[in-house]
Amino acid sequence: MPRPGQGRTNEKISFSLIGRVVKDVCQNYKGYVIIVAVCIVISAVASTVSSLFMNSLVSLIEDGLEIYGSDGKTAAVDYLKPELLKLMIYMAIFYVLGVAATTIYSRLMAIVTQGHLAKMRNRMFSSMEKLPIKYFDQNQYGDIMSHYTNDIDTLRQLISQTIPQLLTVALTIFVLFIEMIYLSVWMTLLVLVGVGVMALVIKNIGGKSADYFSRQQKALGKTEGFIEEIIEGQKVVKVFCHEKNAEKDFDKVNGQLYEDAKEANKYANILMPIMGNIGNIMYILAAFVGSVLIIVNVPNLSISGQAMSIAIVVPFLNMTKQFCQNISNISNQINAVAMAMAGSSRIYKLLDEEPEQDEGYVTLVNAKYDRNGELEECEERTNIWAWKHPHGDGTTTLTKVEGNVELENVDFGYVPEKIVLHDVSIYANPGQKVAFVGATGAGKTTITNLINRFYDIQDGKIRYDGINIEKIKKPDLRRSLGIVLQDTNLFTGTVMENIRYGNLSASDEECQAAARLANADDFIRRLPQGYETVLTGNGANLSQGQRQLISIARAAVADPPVMILDEATSSIDTRTEALVQRGMDGLMYGRTVFVIAHRLSTVQNSDVIMVLEQGVIIERGTHEQLIEQKGKYYQLYTGAFELE
């Protein structure tokens, strides 16, 4: 059970992640992104032109009154009508363009966002499939699942909302700044002072909010990992009456998530009111300072060359309000950016994980004998497997797979500083049955993990038919090994599909023959739909023994030259075990077989039995030889009988 609260870090996430996200989006949707960018520019410009129109409108009215005076109202109205109509038409055109641009980029962003997320999920899954077993041993499954749910959702929000809004706000601020300088440098300087105050608030309060939102995202992943683990082990929880303790542990994990979420939202909730009030103060100051400048008749410094007047101050008030609102919008997006960066960081961390290394070049192929009795590669499946070994001169040789496996002076540790196997040497000749026995943690399963190359050894050599397994491509190496594990994994699908998982090209007849070999055919045919019965929840509607029989059938249909049976019959009752053992004998005939068993009755007929203790082989020999030695094996064997 996980320990709540452990492993929390305050990792600082670089804003370069946003650049990486944008780069990935642009690579897949470059044309759409260009159109969206153009639409955002149009939308930003359209949202700011009202101030310039207001400036033109007030100036026009002032000019009309100045030309015709209060006594010439009719003439002033006649003067203003066509000009006002022209301004209204221009404004209507800009606003229509703005609405059209916003509509277009919103629709396009929906296509871009969902398409990119689909590609990212594919990349994540593809990357995950290439990771070594060590990654899954070191990470909670629920936390890995969180990448595909919570983290991908923050990425959706970043792409569909946050980035477009940030671009719109940034462009709006830029256009407003140009317009403000165009009208009055003095008034612009006043607004910049207010922006400086806002920046300090964003740095202090917004920074804390972003930090806690980042923590919240990580705490959410840990919480989901805890929940997934407890759900998977619910039977164990109930058997040991651990419900209350599980609740206490969950309270700690959930409490940490609550604390991070509370702090994040606390700072986020106070940020906007503060920013809004600063904007209101700036609006009042702009009105006051503008009025003073008009009264004192201070020369206006501007690009437009207009004198300080109501035509400057009135639109400037509107621009000040817009400017402050957009600065506030940036602060509002900080939280979304922080969550998105936390989620993106976790996604890219998964994508950047070092994939399983494979420098092998020897491959496994189907072969047949030609007229001269020489092996040659063939396309169709045969009962003959061969190692295809390329050479530096461009030639290749085929070596028949015999199943000769050797471990020579092997040292191994899951972490370099803690070696769990010490100087292990094993010689399994073709067709031999080699058994490993010993206490839990002695290193039995570790040896089979090394033969599969789930892990690489620190020292020594492992050879397969005389070939160093590091030279064999991992998929080909594993294809030559049939494995039946103690913990069975059945996938959602029919019984037939689960058996065929061992060999996707197997026919229905071959799958049924494999089931008969494992003595699973009888109970399968008694299922509601026989071989077409759908299994869900890891075969929850089957007994543990039935699930194991299907797992054995799955290994049988693969027809591999080497078999690894890791407690393959541990979940089967004694009567069924006898039936399965006969089927297993047929399955093992002519193959090299490695057997791990606690029931010593299942290994008595082994050609050689290895007794391990703390990662060292302390005894080896046949059942009779080890009994005569009266060593550890004798103690285990006689102890088993005494227990019976």
N, C-alpha and C positions, 0 to 999 in steps of 0.2 A: 504494500500500500504506500502511495507517495507521501512524503512528508510536506505538509502545507507550508508555503512561504519560502521553501528552499529554492535556491537558484535564481532569486530575483536580482536583476541588474539594472543599473541606471545608464544603460548604453546610450551614448549620444549618436543620433542618426543624422547623417550628412544630408543637406538639402540637394546634393548632387543626385540623390535618388529620383527627385522629380525630373531632372534632366534625363535620367536613364529611362524613366517611364515614357516621357515625351518622345525620346529617340525610338523606343520600341514601337510606339503607336505610329509614328511617322513612317517607319520602315514598311508597315503593312498597309497603311491608309494614307499615303502621301497626297494623292489627289484630293481626297475628302478633307484632309487637314488644311490644304491651301485654300479651298473654298470656305471652310469654317473660319480661317484666319481673316479672309477678306470680309466675310459677313460680320465678324466681331469688330473690325475697324469701322465698317459702315454704321453698325449699331452704336458704337461708342461716340462717333462723331455726331450722329443724329440725336443722341441724348444730351448733347452739350450746346447745340446751336441755338436753343431757345434764348439763352442769355444774349447772344449777339443780335438776335431778332428783337429782343426787348430794347437793347441799346439803340438799334436802328429806329424802332418805333418811337421811343421817347425823344430821340434826336429829331425825328421827323415832325413830331407834335411841337417841339420847341421851335423848330425852324418856321413852321406854319404860323404859330402865334407871334413869332418875332417879325415875320414878313407882313402879316395882315393885321396884327394887333387885335385887341378885344372888340374893336368896332367892326372888324371885317370877318365876322364868324362865318357867313355864307361862303365868302371867298376862300376862307381857310379850309372849310369842309370840302369845297370843290377841289382844292389843292391836295387834300389828304386822301380822298377816296381812291383814286387810281394807285397811289403809292401803297396805301394800306392793303388794297386788293392784291397787289404784286407781292407784298410781304407774306400775306396769308397763303398765297399759292406756293411760294417757296417753302414756307413752314410745313404745309401739307405734304409737299413732295418729300421733304426730308423725313418727316414722321412715317410716311408710308414706306419709304425705303428702310427705315429703322425697323419697323414691324416685320417687313418681309425678310430682312436679313436675320433678325432674331428667330423667326419661324424656321427658316432654312437651316441655320446652324444648329438649332435645337433638334431637329429631325435627323440631321446628318450625324450629330454626336451620339444619338441613340444607336445608330447603325455601327458607328466606330467603336463605341464603348462595349456593346454586347459582343461584337465580332472580336475585339481585342481580348476580352475576358475569356471567350471560348478558346482562343489561341493560347492564352496564358495557362489555362487549366490543362490543355493538351501538353504544353511545355513542362508544366510542373509534374504531370503524371509520367510523361516520358522520362524526365530527369529522375524522378523517384524510382522508376523501374531499373535505372542503371546504377543505383546506389548499392554499396555493399551491405551485407547483413548487419554489420557492426552499427550502421546508422539506426536501424530499427531496434536494435538491442539497447541503444542509448537514449532513445526518444520515445515519449509516450505516444501511443497511437492517436489518442484524442487530440493531442497538441498538433500532430501532423494533419489530422482531419481539419483542424481549425484553419489551416492554410487555404483550404478549398471553400470555406464558408465565410468566417468573419474577415479574414485578411483580404480575400478576393472582393468582398463587399466594400471594404474601405478603398480598394483600388477602383472599384466602379464609381464611387462617389468622387474620387479625385479626378478621374478622367471626364465623367459626364457633367460634373457641376463645378468643382473647385477650380480646376485649371481654366476652363472657359470664363468663369466669373473673375478670377484673378487677372486674366488677360484683358477682359472688358474694363475692369476697374482701373488697371494700370494705364490703359489707353485713354480712358475717360479723364483720369488725373492729368495725364500729359497734355491732352487737348485743352482741358480747363486751364492749366498753367500757362499755356501759350496765349489763350484768350485773355487771361488776367493780366499778363505782361502787356498785351496789346492795348488794354484799356488803361491800366495804371500800375506802375512799378511800386509806388508807395503803399497802395492797398494790398498788393501782392506780398510785400515784405511782412505786413501785419499777419496775413494768413499763414505765411511760412513759420512765424513764431509759434502760432497755434499748432501747426503740424509738428514742430519740435517737441512741444509738450505731449502731444498724442503719441509720438514715437517713444518717449520715455515710459509712458503708461503701458504701451504695447510690449515693450521690452521686459518690464518688470512683471506685470500681471499676466500678459499674454504668454510670456516665456514659461511661467510656472504652469499655466493651464496646458500648454503644449507638452511639457514634461510629464504631467500626470496623465494626459490622454495617451501618451506613448506607453506609460506603465500600465494603464488600463487595458490596452490591447494585448500586452503580454500576459497580464493576470487572467484575461479572458481565455487565452489559449491554455493556461495551466488549469483553469477551472474545468474546461471541457475535457482535458486529459484525465483529470480526476474522476469526473462523472463517467466517462467511457470505461475506465478501469473498474470502477465499482459495479457498473451494469454488467460488464463481462464476467465479473466474479461474484455475481449476486447469490449464486447457490452456496458458495463458500461463506459469504457473509452471513447467510441465514443458518447454515449448518453450525457455525460457531457462535451464533447469537450475537453478531458483531454490529447489529443495526445501530445501536446507540453510539458506539465508538465511531462508526462510519459517519454518523450525523455530526459528531463533534469535529471530526477531521474536515468534513465538508464545510462546516461553519467557519473554520479557520481559513480555508481556501476562498470561500465566498466572502468572508469578512475582508480579506485583503483586496479582493476585487471591488467590494463596496467602498473601502477607504480610498482607493485610487480613483474610482469613478466619482465619488463625492467631492474630492479635492479638485478634480479636473473640472467638473461642472460648477463648483463654487466659484472658481476664478473666472470661468467662462461667463457665468451669469452676471458677475459684477462688472465685467469688462465693458459690455455694450452700454449699460446706463451711464458709466463714467464717460465713455467716448461720446455718447449722445449729448450729455450736458456740456462737455467741452465744446462741441459743435455749436450748441445754443449760445454759449458765452461768446464764441468767435463771431456769431451772427450779430449779436448786440454790439460788440466792439467795432465790427465793420461799419454798422450803421452810424455809431457815434463818431468814429474817426472820420468817416466819409463826410458827415455833416460839418464837422470842425474844419476839414480841408476846404469845403466849399465856402464856409463863412469867412475863414481867414484869407481865402483866395490864394492858396498855395499853388504855385505853378505845377501843373501835372506833368510827370515824366512818364511817357508811354510811347509805344510804337505807332499808335493811331494818330497821335498829335492832337487829340481832342483835349479841350480844357476841362478841368475838374467841374463836374456839374451833376445834376440829378440823373442825366443820361448815362453817367459813369457809375454812380453809387447804386442805383436801383438794380441794374443787371449784375453788379458786383455782389450784391447781397445774395442773389440767387446762386451765383457761382460759388460763393463762400459756403453756402449750405450744401451744395452738391459736392464740393471738394471735401468737406468734413465728413459727409455721409459715406463717400467712397473710401476715405481713410478708415472709417469705422468698419466698412465692409471687409477691408483687408484684415483687420483685427479679428473679425468674426470668422474669417476663413482659416485663421491660424490653427484653430482646434481641429478642423477637418483635415488640414494639411498634416498636423501632428499625428492624427490617427492613421491617415493614409500612409505617411512615411513609416510609421511603426509596422503597419500591415505589409507595405511594400518591402521593408527591410527583411521581414520574415520570409516573404515570398522569394526575394532574390537570394536570400541566404540558402534556401532550399535549392534554387536553381544553380547556385555557385558551389554547392557541395561537390567535393571531389568524387567523380564517378568511379565505379569499380575498375581498377586497372587490369588490363589484359594484354600482355605482350606475346601471347601464344600465336603460333603460326601452323601448328599441326592440327588437322581437322579430321572429323569422323565422317566416313562415307560408306555407302552401300557398295559391296563388291561381289564379284563372281569370278569363277575360274574360266579361263579361255581354253582352247583346244590343247594348248601346250602345258596346261596345269598351272599357269601363272595368273595371279590376281589382276583383275582390271576393274576400274570404277564403272558403275552402272547407275542409271537413273531410278529404276524401280526398286522397291524395297525387297531385300533378300534376307536370308537368315545369316548372312555373313557380313560382319562389320570389319572395316580396315582403317588404319591410321594413314592419312595422306600427308606425307612428309616432304615439303619442298626443299630443294637444295640451292646453294649459291650459284651453281652453273645453269640454273633454269630447269633442271630435271626434277622429277618427283618419284618417290618410291611409295609403295603400298605395303603396310605391315598388318597382317591379320590381328584383330583384337582377340587376345587369348584370355585376358583377365589376370595377368600377373602383376600383383601390386606389392611394392616394397617401400617400407619406411626405414631409413637408415640414420641412426643417431639423431633423431629429431628432438629439438627443444622448441617449446612454444609457450607463450603467455599472451593472454588477451590484452594485457598492458605490459610494456617492456620490462618494467621493474618487478613484475610478479610472474615468474615462470611456473606453469602448471603441469607441463610435460617435460620430463627430464630424460634425455638420451634414450628415446624409445626406438626400438628396431623391431620391425615386423616383416615377415616374408610369407606372402600368401600366393601359393602356386595356383595355376588355372584349375578351376573346379573344386578348390578346397573350401571348406567351411571353417571360418575362423571366428571364435567367440571371445567376447570381452566380458569379464565378470569382475566384480569388486564393489566396494561401498559407493554410495552416492557421493559425487564430487571427486571420484578417483581419476577421471579423465577419459572415460569410455566414449561418451558422445563427442568429446573434443576431437578424438582421433578421426571419427567419421566426418566431422566438419572440416578437418584438414584435407582429407582425401577429396572432398567436394570442392576444396579451395574457397570455402566460405571465409576462411581466414588463411593468411600466409604464415609460414613457419619462420622462426628466428634463426634457426640453425639446422643443419642436416639436409637430407634429400628425400624426396618422395618420387618414386618411379612407377610408371604404369606401362607394362609391356616394354620395359627398358627405357622408356622415354621420360625425362624429367617433366612432371606435370606442369611446370611453369612454361614449358614450350607448347602445351596443348591449349587451344582456345577454350576458355571456360565453358561456353555453351555446349561445345562438343564433348568436353570432359563430363559435364553433368548429364548430358544426354545418354552417355554410356553407363550411367549409374542409376539403378532403380532404388528408390528410397521409400521405406514405410516407417513413418515416425510414430512415436507414442501418442502425440497430440495430433489427432486427425483434423484436417481442414477440408470441409466439403463446401462447394460453392452453390449459389442459388441457380437452380437448373434441374433437369431431370437426372435420374439415376444413370441413365445411359450417357448423358453428357459428362457427368462426373467421372465415370470410368474412362471415357474417351479422352479425358484431360491428359492421360498418360501418353496417348498417341493420337493426335488429331486426325490422322489419316486412317485410323482403324475403322473397319466396317462394323455393322451391328453384330454380325456373327462372331467376329474376333473379340468384341467386348463381352459378349455372352460366354464365349469360351474362357475368357479370363475370369469371369465371375464364377463359372463352374470350377475352375482350377482353385479359386480361393474359397470354394464352398459357400459362395454368396448367392448363387443362382436360385436356390430353393426359397429363401426368405424374400428375395427381390420379387419373384413371381407371385408371392402372396400379398404384395403391396397393392393398394387400390387400383393403380394403373400400371402395375408391373414396372418394367424398365422406364416407362414414361411418367412415373410418379415424380412430381416436382418436389425438390428438397429446398427448404428455406431455413434461415437461422442456423447455418452450419449443421444441417441435418438434425434439428431439434426433435423431429418427429420419429427418429430412429433411436434405438438403444446404442450405448457406447460400443458394444461388440459389433453391431451391424454396421456402424460407421467405420469401424476398423476393417471389417471385411471388404467394404467398398474400396477403402484405401489400398488394401492388398491387391484387389482386382485391378485398380488403376495402375499399380506398379507392374502387375503381370502383363497388361496389354502393351506396355512399353517394350517388353521383351529385351531387356538390357543384358549385356554380358557380365555385369557385376551388380550384386544386390547388397543393399545395406538395410538391415532390419533392426531398428532401434525400439526395443520393447514392443515389437509388432503384435504380440499376442497377449500383452499385459491386461488388456481390457476385455478379454474373452474368457468365458467360463471354461472349466476344465474339460467338459464334454465337447464343446465347440472347438476348443484348442486342439483336441486330438484330430478332429476332422480337418481343421485348418492346417495342422502340421503335415498331414498327408498331402494336402494340396501344395503346401509350401515346399515339401520335398520334391514334388514334380516341378515346381517353379525353379527350385535351386539346382536341379540336375544339370550338370555341365557348366555351371556358372561359379565364379568366385563369389563367396557370400561372407559378409561380415555381420555377425549377430551380437547385439547387446541384450542381455537378459538378466533379470533378477531371479526368475524361475530356473533353477539349475537343471530341471528336468528337460528343458527345451534345448540345452546345449550339450547334453551327454554324448550325442552322436557326432559332435564336431571333430574335424581332423586335428585341430589344435585349439586349446583354450588358453587365453592370456588372462592372468590375474593381475589387476592393477591396484596399487595403493599409493595415494598421494602423487599421482602422475608418474609412477615408476612401475615397470613390469617386474613383479617379484617372483612370478612362477609362470611356466609355460609347459604345455604337454597335452596329451590326450586325457580323457576323463580317468581312465584306469591308472595312467602314470601319476596323475596328480593325487589320486586317492592313496596310492602307495607311498607318496612322499609325506603324507600326513601333515601338510602345511596349512596355509591359509584357505586354500580351496577345500581341503578336507574339513576344516572347521565350518566353513560356510555350508558345505553339503550335509554334514552330519547335523548341524544346527537346524537346517531346514527340515530334516526328517523328524527331529525332536519336536519341532514346532507342530508338525503335522500330527 
